[in-house]
Amino acid sequence: MRLMLAKLALGPLLIWQGRHVRATALRLPEAAGERSRPGGRLRLLIVGDSSAAGVGAAHQDEALAGRLAQALEKRRAEPVGWQLVATSGHGTAQALTQLESAELAPADVLVTALGVNDVVDQVPPQRAMAALAALDALARRRAGVRLSLHCAAPPMQAFPLLPQPLRWFFGRQAARFNAVLAASVAGQPQRCVVHLPQAMQHDAAALMAADGFHPGPPGYALWAEVLADLIERGLEREGAVS
């Protein structure tokens, strides 16, 4: 209720700030490099928005997909295969549409990095969760995914690019998105929510790229380490991959 009242009271200012940010923000490209690599017994499918696509890193080796594969390879002492299906600007519904038309390789683990654009575009969280559930089901049916890690929306209240009160408003909306996300996967042990590392939540600005909106290479490396630990534990629990 408080958030709705704030939206009504601050509406014109929030709209103006949002348009100004879109018009003046530094636009960085998606990370260069291949979007899939063959590997060994463990195979990843990474789906998402600009953060999954590696905006803020020069090459996929420094972005989420590459760093996650490297982190898992160190733990497993064997190659890890991965496929990346991600596009800047995508919300959950757009990511689902892209995945529906993609040629998918077999995968054991799905990692999704979505939510920021749903928050920015004011998509009702329940609608985003319906698209996420369909995306998860599609990945299981077509790629054989057995374990899904859904990354929570980041702490948008700490994004240097965003002015106040837009920063506060998006931060509250991101927290609401995450609460609905957690509720939507409750009771499903093969699906879990992954929050960003504490360092990225408490010192987000220091780990961001020059645009003040996306992780830089150090941020992607920290994020990948958290995901790698959870993947190993999840696979061990599920007995999904030896």
N, C-alpha and C positions, 0 to 999 in steps of 0.2 A: 504494500500500500504506500509506504513512504517513497519507494522508488517511482511508482506511478505518479504520485503527486509532484515529485521533483521533475519528472519528465514533462508534466503539464506546465509547471511553473517556469522551467528553464528551456522549454521547447525551442523558441526562436533562437536563443543563444547557442544551444547545442547544434541546431541545424546549420547555423552560420559557421560555427567552429568546424563542424564536420566537412563542409564544403571547402573551407579555407585550407584544411589539412590536405584534402584530396588534391587541391589545385597547386599547393606549394611543396608537398613532400618530395624528398629525394627518392627517385624510383630506381631501385637496383634490379639487375637481371637475375633470373634463375641460375643456379650453379651450372657451369658447363660440364660436359662429360656424359658418358653413356648412362642410360637409365636402367640397365639390367646387367647382371654378371652371373655366369654359371658358378656353381659351388659344389659342396659335398652333400652330406646328409641333411643339413639344416638349410632351409630356404625361406626367405622373408618376402612378404608383399607389403610395401609401404604406400599408403594412400593418403592424400591430403591436399593442403593448400600451399601457399608460398613457402612456409617453413619446412614442409616436407620436400618441396622442390629445391630447397637449399639457397633461397634468397639470403644474401648476407655473406655467402661463401663464394670463392672464385670457382671452385671445382667440387664435384660430387664427393671426391675423396675427403674434403674438409667439411662436408655437409652431413645431414642426419643419416642418410642411407649409407654413405661410405664409412662414417665413423662408427655406426652401429655394427656393420659387418666386421670392421677391424676389431672392435671390442669383443665380439663373440668369437672371432678367430683366435684371439689371444687366449680366451678361456678354454676353447675346445681343441686348439692345436690342429685345426683343419680348415679348409676353405668353407666359406659361407656364401650361398647364392642369394641374390636379391633382385627384385623387380620394383621399380618406382613408377607409380601412376599418380601424378600430382601436377597441379596447375595453380599459378598465382590467381588470387581472387575467388577461388572456389569455396563455397559453403558446402555443407554436407550433402544437400540435394544435388548440386552440380558434380560433386565427387562421385556420387552414386551413378549419375548418368555417364560420366566418363568411364567408370569401371565397367558398366554394362556393355560398352562398345569396345573395350580393350581386349586384346588377345592375352590371356592370362597363362603364365607358366605355373606348374605345380608349386604350392607353398605350404609350409607347416604353420607359420606364424603371420598374422596380420597385425600391422601397426598403423593406426590412424592418427593423423595430426590435423584436426579440424576444430572449428569453434569460433575463431576470431572473426571470420567473415559473417558467420551467423549472428554474432553479437553486433558487429558494425551495421549489418543490413536489417537488424531488428527482427530476425526470424524467430518466431515463438519456439522456445526450447523443445516443446513436445513434438513439434513438426520436424525439427532437426533430429530428434531421437528416433522418430519413425524412419527417416531416411538412413540413419546410422544402422538401425536394426536390419533394414533391407540390404544395406551394403555388406554387413557382416554375413548375412545369410547367403548372399551372392558369392562372396569370397570362399565360404565353406563349400558351397555346391559346385562351383566351377574350378576352384584351385585346390580344394582339399584342405583348407585351413582348419586347424584344430585348436589353436590358442589365439585369442585376440587381445591386444593391448590398445586401449583407446586413450590417447593423450588428452588430458584436460586442457581447457582454455588457459592461456598464460595470464599472469597478473597484469592486466591491462592498466591498472591504476599506477603501475610503475613505468609505463612506456614514456620515455622522454619526449617523443614526438608530439604527444597529445597535450593540449593545454587544459587547464582547469576551467570549468567543471567537467568538461568532456572526459577527461582522464578518470575522474571519480565515477562518473556515470557508467562508462564502459567497464570499469573495474567491478562495479556492483553487478552489472549485467553478466559479466564473465563468471562471477561467483554463483549467480543464479543458474547459469548454463551448467556449471559443474555439479551443482546439487541435483539437478534433474538428470544429468548423465549418470551420476552415482546411483540414483534410485532406479534408473532404467536397466542397469546391468546387475542389480542386486539379486542374489540367488542363482546367478549363472557363473559357476566357477571357471568356465572356459572363456569368460570375458572379464576383463578388469580395467579399472581406470588408473591411469598413471599421471601423477602430478609432476610438474617440473622440479628439478633438484632445488633444495633450499637456497643454494647460492644464487640460482637464477631468479628466485622469488624475492630474495632480500637485497640482492645487488644486481638487479636486472640491467640497469643502465651500463654498468661496467662490462657486461658480457654481450652487449648488443653491437650490431653493425652500425655503420655510419648513418643509416637512415633513422636510427632511434626507434625502430619498430620490429626488426627481425634479429635473431641471434647472429653473432659473429662466430667464427670458427671455434673459439674457446667455449662458447655457449653450446654449440652443437656437440662438442666432445663430452661435456658434462652430461648433457641430456642423453647421449648415446650410452654412457656408462650405467646410468640408472636403468635404462631400458634393457640393456644386456643382462644385468643382474636379475631383473624380474623375468625376463624370458627364460633364463637358465632355471630359475626356481619354478616357474610355471610348467616348463617342459618336464622337469623332474617329478612334479606333483601329478601331472596328467599322464606321464609315461608316453608322451606323444612322439618324442624323437629320442633315440638312444644316444 
